[in-house]
Amino acid sequence: MNQWSTLDAFDDEAGFLAPPSQCLLALSDASGACEFVSPSWLDFTGRAFERETGAGWRELVHPHDRPALELALRQALDAQAPFRLQYRYLRADHSYRRLSGAGMVRRGPDGRFGGHVLQCYDTSACHPGEDQDGDGGADDEAPEHPAQSMIRLMRGTRLIAAVVDQQGCILFSNDSLCRALDYPYNELVNCALFERHLSPANRALLATLHPEGARAAHFPSEFESELLSRDGALRNILWHAIGMPDYHGHEHSTILIGDDVTEARRAEELLRLTARVYECTNQAMVVTDTASRIISVNQAFTRLTGYSEAEAIGCNPRILQSGRHEPALYQNMWQSIHATGHWHGDIWDRRKDGTVYPKFLSISAICDAHGVTTNYAGIFYDITERKQIEERLDFLAHYDHLTSLPNRSLFLDRMAQALERANRDQTRLGLLYLDLDKFKLINDTWGHAAGDAVLKAAAQRMKDCIRAIDTAARLGGDEFVLLLTDVDEVEALPLVAQKVLDSLSPPYQIDDHLLRAPPSIGISVYPDDHQQMEVLIKQADRAMYDAKSTRRGGYRFFHDLNSALPPTVPGCPDDN
């Protein structure tokens, strides 16, 4: 299950709704025996279909929860009634996850009771600190799940935050959106946000979000909407969209981070009509003449920039520039102002004390009664908090939280781009699939904390072995992959593989222990072995298992698997 399974789940406390792909579905007969489980159920448990039918599925229920579950099921069968359950269930990675389940009554064609339809969702993110390993105690030192981190970030910010599915329906929102629209959470969840709440004057936005009437929404990275609250008040929200990929790299939901710019938009309209600076807003405001000389600023300008009114008057707004942007940005800015009368966007600026910060800037041309531009007005505010949240959410979506290496989703994206370049430039790619020998022994003997320390140290050693243009990624557990680009000769790959072996074979100093976890490496080559990404990964994986089973600590080329020769490089003896 992907990292959003916990966020998308449903329970009575949080009210989360999951897409069908994240639902565990089972059918039972009138005696309570399981007849069918969905593929998502098998993905969750990692077991065969036959093991889940009958009473087999109950084997994975936490021992402490099993008596209450058995009693609830028996009462539901006797009463031929629906039921709701919450229990801990063993996932394929050997961790217990909190499931919320609802059983609905099945009836046959004759109307007789035929059993139940059971739908379950993983709601572990709604129970932080709960026991996940089945030892009866809370996992206080367990690493925070990325979904929990995302929920905590979105709930804790003053900014508006929502997660929507592919159709634009709300899966989750924080209190800021509820306050902006004056609706309780349970009336917003699962509704089509923009179809339901857009103002009549802003309905054209739907054509942008759903081009040519498409059911799936296509969110620009930045867009603005005019929403109606419960009492009919207009709220202008400037949205920033972050696509959330699933395990296979496909986007299945979108995070929307919104700024309520209603006050700023009203101030802009007032400025266009009166060409006056208003001190009643918390937004920094500045007015210039047509020669770009500052003629007025408000108090918020002084608080944000550090420049007093006397220091700013007569200066060009270039005194605020950070130096981070290319001249082309300012050229495009003024082209938009001259063509449309306004421009807005995120830029980096510099305060009087030299500190650089991100801000949202909106510039409007002020015209007289004849349509001649007489002034320019700028409104801006600090967006440091939003940038920090966006960067953190992006990291959680694309990087492994333990090693900080790219995760599977980001690796697949980079490999797809590398294949396009290699095909265009007629170069080769090398794919090294790594597995750490003895890692399970380290976990079983010294604990998961020691295993995590080994994974982080191994990740750093891998990064030190490759170039900046190459990619080291963690696919899961103790499996890693190295993507080597611009490979001129296949003969260069054994040198890199040997370098990795030499780097990862020495023991790791973990606390007072020296722990060894030498790698087994499988190598596939593009285009020599294959031209499709998925096939190349499977080939490297197969070669790695051949190296592991033949002699640990060595490496093996996929194209050598049919050869009778021993592994390319002698490995370390198996001293497990």
C-alpha positions in Angstrom: 0.0 0.0 0.0 1.3 3.5 -0.8 2.1 6.2 1.7 -1.4 7.8 1.4 -3.3 4.7 2.5 -3.4 6.0 6.1 -4.4 9.5 5.1 -7.2 8.3 2.7 -8.8 5.9 5.2 -12.1 6.3 6.9 -13.1 6.0 10.6 -15.6 7.5 12.9 -13.1 9.9 14.5 -11.4 11.4 11.5 -14.0 10.9 8.8 -11.3 10.1 6.1 -12.5 8.6 2.8 -10.4 6.2 0.8 -10.5 5.5 -3.0 -11.6 2.0 -3.9 -8.0 0.9 -4.5 -7.2 1.5 -0.9 -10.2 -0.5 0.5 -9.8 -4.1 1.8 -12.9 -6.0 0.8 -14.1 -9.4 1.9 -17.3 -11.5 1.6 -18.5 -14.0 4.2 -21.3 -16.5 4.1 -24.2 -17.0 6.6 -21.9 -19.0 8.9 -19.2 -16.4 9.0 -16.8 -18.2 6.7 -14.8 -16.0 4.3 -15.6 -16.7 0.7 -13.7 -13.9 -1.1 -11.1 -11.2 -0.4 -10.1 -8.5 -2.8 -6.6 -8.2 -4.4 -5.9 -5.1 -2.2 -6.4 -7.5 0.8 -3.8 -9.9 -0.5 -1.4 -7.0 -1.2 -1.9 -5.9 2.4 -1.2 -9.3 4.0 1.2 -10.7 1.4 -0.5 -14.1 1.6 -2.2 -16.4 -0.9 -5.9 -16.2 -1.5 -6.5 -19.7 -0.1 -5.0 -18.8 3.3 -7.4 -15.9 3.7 -10.7 -17.9 3.1 -12.7 -19.7 5.7 -11.4 -18.6 9.1 -7.9 -18.1 7.9 -8.1 -14.3 7.8 -8.6 -14.1 11.5 -5.1 -15.6 12.1 -3.6 -12.2 11.5 -5.8 -10.3 14.0 -3.8 -9.1 17.0 -4.1 -11.7 19.9 -5.4 -8.9 22.2 -8.1 -7.9 19.8 -9.3 -11.4 18.7 -11.7 -12.2 21.5 -13.7 -8.9 21.0 -13.7 -9.4 17.2 -15.0 -13.0 17.5 -17.7 -11.9 19.9 -18.8 -9.0 17.6 -18.9 -11.2 14.5 -21.0 -13.9 16.4 -23.5 -11.3 17.6 -23.8 -9.8 14.1 -24.4 -13.3 12.6 -27.0 -14.2 15.3 -28.8 -10.9 14.8 -28.3 -10.9 11.0 -27.3 -7.3 11.4 -24.5 -4.9 10.2 -21.5 -4.2 12.4 -18.5 -2.0 12.9 -15.1 -3.1 14.1 -11.7 -1.6 15.0 -8.8 -4.0 15.4 -5.1 -4.4 14.7 -4.1 -6.6 11.7 -0.7 -7.9 10.6 0.5 -6.4 7.4 3.0 -8.0 5.0 5.9 -6.0 6.5 5.2 -7.7 9.9 3.8 -4.6 11.5 0.4 -4.3 13.1 -1.9 -1.7 11.5 -5.1 -0.3 12.9 -8.1 -1.2 10.6 -11.6 0.2 10.8 -14.1 -2.1 9.2 -17.8 -2.0 8.4 -19.9 -5.1 7.7 -23.0 -4.8 5.5 -25.6 -7.5 5.3 -25.8 -9.6 2.1 -29.1 -11.1 1.0 -29.8 -13.7 -1.6 -32.3 -13.5 -4.5 -34.9 -14.9 -2.1 -34.2 -12.2 0.5 -32.7 -14.5 3.0 -29.6 -13.6 5.0 -26.5 -14.6 3.1 -23.6 -13.2 5.2 -21.7 -9.9 5.2 -19.7 -7.6 2.9 -16.7 -6.3 5.0 -14.9 -3.1 4.0 -11.8 -2.2 5.9 -9.5 0.9 5.8 -6.0 1.4 7.4 -6.5 4.2 10.0 -3.1 3.9 11.8 -2.2 7.5 11.0 -5.1 8.6 13.2 -3.7 6.8 16.2 -0.1 8.1 16.6 2.0 6.4 19.2 0.0 3.2 19.1 1.6 -0.2 19.3 2.5 -1.3 15.8 4.8 -4.3 16.6 2.3 -6.3 18.6 4.3 -6.3 21.9 1.5 -4.5 23.8 3.2 -1.2 24.2 3.3 2.1 22.3 6.1 2.6 19.8 7.4 5.9 21.1 10.6 5.6 19.2 9.1 4.3 15.9 9.8 6.6 13.0 6.9 8.8 12.0 5.0 7.6 8.9 5.1 10.1 6.0 1.3 10.3 6.0 1.3 11.2 9.7 3.9 14.0 9.0 1.8 15.4 6.2 -1.4 15.4 8.3 0.4 17.1 11.1 1.9 19.7 8.8 -1.5 20.5 7.2 -3.4 20.6 10.5 -0.8 22.8 12.2 -0.6 25.6 9.6 -2.7 28.7 9.4 -2.8 28.2 5.6 -5.7 26.5 3.9 -4.8 22.9 3.1 -6.8 20.2 1.4 -6.2 16.8 -0.3 -8.4 16.1 -3.3 -8.8 12.9 -5.4 -8.5 12.8 -9.2 -12.0 14.1 -9.6 -11.4 17.1 -7.3 -13.3 15.7 -4.4 -12.0 16.5 -0.9 -10.4 13.6 0.9 -9.1 15.7 3.8 -9.1 19.4 4.7 -7.7 21.4 7.7 -9.7 23.7 9.9 -8.7 26.8 7.8 -10.8 25.7 4.9 -13.7 25.0 7.2 -13.4 28.5 8.6 -13.0 30.2 5.2 -16.2 28.5 3.9 -18.0 28.4 7.2 -18.8 24.7 6.8 -18.1 21.8 9.3 -15.6 19.2 8.2 -18.2 16.5 7.6 -20.1 18.7 5.1 -16.9 19.4 3.1 -15.4 15.9 2.9 -16.1 14.0 -0.3 -17.6 17.0 -2.0 -16.3 18.4 -5.3 -14.8 21.5 -3.9 -14.8 23.7 -7.0 -17.9 22.4 -8.6 -19.9 23.1 -5.4 -18.3 26.3 -4.0 -17.2 28.4 -7.0 -18.9 31.7 -7.4 -21.1 32.1 -10.5 -18.6 34.7 -11.9 -15.8 32.2 -11.5 -17.4 29.1 -13.1 -15.1 29.4 -16.1 -12.3 28.0 -13.9 -14.0 24.6 -14.3 -13.0 24.5 -18.0 -9.4 24.9 -16.9 -9.6 22.3 -14.2 -11.6 19.8 -16.4 -10.4 20.6 -20.0 -12.9 19.4 -22.7 -15.2 18.1 -19.9 -12.7 15.6 -18.6 -13.9 14.0 -15.3 -10.4 13.9 -13.9 -9.2 17.3 -12.7 -5.9 18.8 -14.0 -4.6 21.3 -11.4 -2.1 23.9 -12.5 0.8 24.4 -10.2 -0.7 27.8 -9.3 -4.3 29.1 -9.8 -6.8 31.3 -8.1 -10.4 30.7 -7.3 -13.3 32.7 -6.0 -15.3 30.6 -3.5 -18.7 31.2 -1.9 -19.0 30.7 1.9 -22.1 29.4 3.6 -23.5 33.0 4.0 -22.7 33.9 0.4 -19.5 35.9 1.1 -16.8 35.7 -1.6 -13.4 34.2 -0.6 -10.4 34.6 -3.0 -8.0 31.7 -2.6 -4.7 31.5 -4.3 -3.9 27.8 -4.6 -0.6 25.9 -5.0 -0.9 22.3 -6.1 1.4 19.4 -5.3 0.8 16.1 -7.1 1.0 13.0 -4.9 2.3 9.9 -6.7 1.4 6.4 -5.6 3.9 3.4 -5.3 4.2 3.1 -9.1 4.7 6.8 -9.7 1.2 7.6 -10.8 -0.5 10.7 -9.3 -3.7 9.7 -7.6 -4.3 12.7 -5.3 -3.3 16.3 -5.1 -2.4 18.5 -2.1 -3.7 22.1 -2.4 -2.1 24.7 -0.2 -4.1 28.0 -0.3 -3.6 31.6 0.7 -6.8 33.6 1.5 -6.0 36.7 -0.6 -9.5 38.1 -0.3 -8.2 41.2 1.5 -5.4 41.6 -0.9 -7.8 41.4 -3.9 -10.1 44.0 -2.4 -7.1 46.3 -1.7 -6.0 45.9 -5.3 -9.4 46.9 -6.6 -9.5 49.9 -4.3 -6.0 50.9 -5.4 -7.0 50.8 -9.1 -9.9 53.1 -8.3 -8.3 55.6 -6.0 -4.5 55.4 -6.4 -4.1 55.7 -2.6 -2.1 53.7 -0.2 -4.2 52.1 2.5 -2.8 51.6 6.0 -5.6 49.3 7.1 -4.1 46.2 5.6 -1.5 43.8 6.9 -0.2 43.4 3.4 2.9 45.5 2.5 2.0 48.1 -0.1 4.0 50.4 -2.3 3.1 52.9 -5.0 5.4 54.2 -7.7 5.2 56.7 -10.4 5.5 55.7 -14.1 9.3 56.2 -13.8 9.3 53.5 -11.1 10.2 55.9 -8.3 8.5 55.0 -4.9 6.1 57.8 -3.9 4.3 56.0 -1.0 4.5 53.0 1.3 2.5 51.7 4.2 3.5 50.6 7.7 3.4 46.9 6.7 6.0 47.7 4.0 8.3 49.1 6.7 7.8 46.2 9.1 8.5 43.6 6.3 11.4 45.3 4.5 13.1 47.3 7.3 13.1 50.4 5.2 11.4 53.5 6.7 9.1 55.6 4.6 11.8 58.3 4.4 14.4 55.8 3.2 12.1 54.3 0.5 10.6 57.4 -1.0 12.3 58.3 -4.3 14.1 55.0 -4.6 13.5 52.3 -7.3 12.0 49.1 -6.0 15.1 47.4 -7.2 16.5 48.1 -3.7 14.5 45.0 -2.6 15.9 42.7 -5.3 17.7 39.6 -3.9 19.9 38.9 -6.9 18.5 35.4 -7.2 16.4 35.9 -10.3 17.5 36.2 -14.0 16.7 39.4 -15.8 14.2 37.5 -17.9 11.8 37.2 -14.9 11.5 41.0 -14.6 11.2 41.4 -18.4 8.3 39.0 -18.4 6.8 40.7 -15.4 6.7 44.1 -17.1 5.5 42.6 -20.4 2.5 41.2 -18.5 1.8 44.6 -16.7 1.9 46.5 -19.9 -0.3 44.0 -21.7 -2.9 43.2 -19.0 -2.4 45.8 -16.3 -1.3 43.4 -13.6 1.2 40.6 -12.7 1.5 38.3 -9.7 3.8 35.5 -8.6 6.3 34.3 -6.0 9.7 35.9 -5.9 12.7 36.2 -3.6 13.6 39.6 -2.1 16.1 41.1 0.3 15.4 43.1 3.5 17.4 46.1 4.5 19.4 43.9 6.9 20.4 41.7 4.0 18.2 38.7 4.8 16.6 37.0 1.8 13.0 35.8 2.0 10.3 34.5 -0.3 7.2 36.7 -0.9 4.1 36.8 -3.0 4.0 40.0 -5.1 1.1 41.4 -7.0 1.6 44.5 -9.2 -1.2 46.5 -10.8 -1.2 49.5 -13.1 -3.3 52.5 -11.9 -5.1 54.3 -14.7 -6.8 57.7 -14.9 -10.3 58.3 -16.3 -8.9 58.2 -19.8 -7.2 54.8 -19.4 -3.7 56.3 -19.1 -1.3 54.7 -16.6 -0.4 57.1 -13.8 1.0 54.8 -11.2 1.9 51.3 -10.3 0.8 49.7 -7.0 2.4 46.6 -5.4 1.1 44.4 -2.7 3.2 41.7 -1.1 3.6 39.5 1.9 6.0 37.0 3.4 5.4 33.3 2.3 8.2 31.6 4.2 5.9 29.3 6.1 4.1 28.1 2.9 7.5 27.5 1.1 8.7 25.5 4.1 5.6 23.3 4.1 5.7 22.8 0.3 9.3 21.8 0.5 8.7 19.3 3.4 5.6 17.8 1.6 7.7 17.4 -1.6 10.4 15.7 0.4 8.0 13.3 2.0 6.5 12.4 -1.4 9.7 11.8 -3.3 12.5 10.8 -0.8 13.0 7.9 1.7 12.5 9.4 5.2 15.2 7.2 6.7 18.2 7.6 4.3 17.1 10.8 2.5 17.8 8.9 -0.8 15.2 9.2 -3.7 12.4 6.7 -3.2 10.9 4.3 -5.8 8.7 7.0 -7.3 11.4 9.5 -7.8 13.9 6.8 -9.0 11.4 5.6 -11.7 10.9 9.2 -12.9 14.7 9.8 -13.1 15.3 6.5 -14.9 12.6 7.3 -17.5 14.3 10.6 -18.2 17.7 8.9 -18.3 16.5 6.4 -20.8 15.2 9.2 -23.1 18.6 10.9 -23.0 20.5 7.7 -23.6 18.3 6.8 -26.6 18.8 10.4 -28.0 22.5 10.5 -27.4 23.2 6.8 -28.2 24.8 6.1 -24.8 24.5 3.3 -22.3 23.0 3.2 -18.8 24.1 0.9 -16.1 21.7 -0.4 -13.4 23.2 -1.8 -10.2 20.7 -3.6 -7.9 22.0 -4.0 -4.4 20.9 -6.1 -1.4 22.8 -6.1 1.9 23.7 -9.6 3.1 23.3 -10.3 6.8 21.0 -7.4 7.2 18.2 -9.6 8.7 20.7 -11.0 11.1 21.6 -7.5 12.3 17.9 -6.6 12.8 17.2 -9.9 14.6 20.3 -9.7 16.8 20.9 -6.0 17.5 17.4 -4.5 16.9 15.8 -2.3 14.3 17.6 0.8 15.6 21.0 -0.8 14.7 19.5 -1.9 11.3 18.4 1.7 10.6 21.8 3.0 11.4 23.4 0.5 9.0 21.0 1.5 6.2 21.8 5.2 6.7 25.6 4.5 6.7 25.4 2.3 3.7 23.4 4.9 1.8 26.1 7.5 2.5 28.8 5.1 1.3 26.9 4.5 -1.9 26.5 8.2 -2.6 30.3 8.6 -2.2 30.9 5.9 -4.9 29.0 7.6 -7.7 29.0 10.9 -9.6 26.7 13.8 -9.2 24.9 12.9 -12.4 24.1 9.4 -11.2 21.3 8.3 -8.8 21.3 6.2 -5.7 17.8 5.2 -4.5 16.3 3.0 -1.8 13.5 0.8 -3.1 12.6 -0.6 0.3 14.0 -2.7 3.2 17.7 -3.3 2.5 17.3 -3.1 -1.3 19.0 -0.2 -3.2 19.6 0.7 -6.8 22.3 2.8 -8.5 21.6 4.3 -11.9 24.7 5.2 -13.8 24.2 7.5 -16.8 26.5 8.3 -19.8 28.3 5.0 -19.7 30.6 5.0 -22.7 31.9 1.4 -22.3 30.4 -1.6 -20.4 33.9 -2.3 -19.1 33.5 0.8 -16.8 30.7 -0.9 -14.8 32.8 -3.6 -13.1 35.1 -0.8 -11.8 32.1 1.0 -10.2 30.7 -2.3 -8.9 34.1 -3.1 -7.3 34.3 0.4 -5.8 30.8 -0.2 -4.2 31.9 -3.6 -2.9 35.1 -2.2 -1.4 33.1 0.6 0.2 30.2 -1.4 1.6 32.1 -4.5 2.7 34.1 -3.1 5.7 32.2 -3.3 9.0 30.0 -0.4 10.3 30.7 1.0 13.8 27.3 1.0 15.4 27.5 2.0 19.1 30.0 -0.5 20.5 29.6 -3.1 17.8 31.2 -3.7 14.4 28.5 -4.9 12.1 29.1 -6.3 8.6 26.6 -6.1 5.7 28.4 -6.6 2.4 26.3 -6.2 -0.7 25.3 -8.6 -3.5 25.0 -6.7 -6.7 23.2 -7.5 -10.0 23.9 -5.4 -13.1 21.8 -4.8 -16.2 22.8 -2.6 -19.2 20.8 -0.4 -21.5 20.3 -1.0 -24.4 22.5 -4.2 -24.4 20.2 -6.3 -22.1 16.8 -4.6 -22.9 15.3 -1.2 -23.7 12.3 -1.2 -21.3 12.7 0.2 -17.8 10.7 -2.4 -16.0 12.5 -5.3 -17.7 16.0 -3.8 -16.9 15.1 -3.5 -13.2 13.9 -7.1 -13.1 17.0 -8.3 -14.9 19.3 -6.5 -12.4 17.2 -7.9 -9.6 17.6 -11.4 -11.0 21.3 -11.0 -11.4 21.6 -9.8 -7.8 19.8 -12.9 -6.5 22.1 -15.0 -8.6 25.2 -13.3 -7.1 23.7 -13.8 -3.6 22.9 -17.4 -4.0 26.2 -18.3 -5.7 28.6 -16.4 -3.5 27.8 -13.5 -1.2 29.6 -10.2 -1.6 30.1 -10.4 -5.3 28.4 -8.9 -8.4 26.9 -10.5 -11.4 26.0 -9.2 -14.9 22.6 -10.2 -16.2 24.1 -11.2 -19.5 26.3 -13.7 -17.7 23.5 -15.7 -16.1 23.4 -18.2 -18.9 27.2 -18.6 -18.7 28.8 -21.5 -16.9 31.5 -19.2 -15.6 31.6 -18.4 -11.9 30.6 -14.8 -10.7 32.8 -12.1 -12.1 34.4 -11.2 -8.8 35.0 -13.5 -5.8 32.9 -12.5 -2.9 33.2 -12.6 0.8 32.6 -16.0 2.4 29.2 -16.6 3.9 29.9 -16.4 7.6 26.2 -16.2 8.7 
